[in-house]
Every structure is written in structure tokens, then in C-alpha cells.
Amino acid sequence: MKVVPVIISGGAGSRLWPASRQSHPKPFLKVADGHSLIQHTALRAASIKDVVELVTVTSREHLFLTTDDFDELDPVVAQRTFLLEPKGRDTAAAVVAAAIHVRTTQGPEAILCIFPADHMIGNVAAMARAIEHAGQGRIATLG
């Protein structure tokens, strides 16, 4: 089974202003343990069994913030791919771009796990069960 976590990262930086702003949106804010939200997301994604690639959909403006945060965690996932949105079009467009990329590079049987970069999921066991369901052809969501 091939599993591909997809991190969706971006945003206008307006929800947690002034800590968050357009040049430094919420996914890059450090939390109490010193890691950013996107770093927590990458660590969670890398903890999944059978990960073959980590795909991150972001903007050109946030690419260097993203790579800097990921570089602090290396070698969490060896194969990293960045898909750069020319313009933010919300989650659906980012997921479609990632799905097309993964189908092309990993094949139609690969399982996509979509992770917003600014969410926290404490129950990693639930994540594993969701992936098992996806492996059976089902759609699973956590929320």
C-alpha cells in the first residue's frame, strides 16, 4: 500500500492577526513546544506507515518558510514534493492538484491523506483506522 500525505498550506494570515499575517500565516506560528503547526503536521504525516512521498501544496511566497520548517525536521520524509499554486483557490483546488500529481507519480491505488497545515490531531490511532478504511476503497474523514 502506498500512502501519500498531502499538506495544504497557505492562507491570508488574517485569522490570528497580528501574530499571523500574509507574509507569515498561521501554519508557521510556533506553539508551546517550539514547533510550528506545519512542523507538527509533517511529523504526524511522517508517522504514518507506508508513506512513499510527502506532498505539500503551497504558494511560491510560502515555499521558503515551508522548506525551512521542514529542514529543521529532516530526515522525517525522504521524498518531498512541493506543488506551487499560482494563486490561492482554497482547499478543493489544492486537493485536486495533489490528486492529479499522486495519480501520475504513484498510481491510482495510492491513498491520499489530506492534512490542513494548521490543524492539530491528537488521536493518531484514529488516523491509522481512517487509512485502513481508505485502503478498502472508502472515504474517511477526521474532524
Secondary structure, 3 states (H helix, E strand, C coil): CCEEEEEECCCCCCCCCCCCECCECHHHCECCCCCEHHHHHHHHHHCCCCECCEEEEEEHHHHHHHHHHHHCCCCCCCCEEEEEECCCCHHHHHHHHHHHHHHHHHCCCCEEEEEECCCCCCCHHHHHHHHHHHHCCCCCCCC
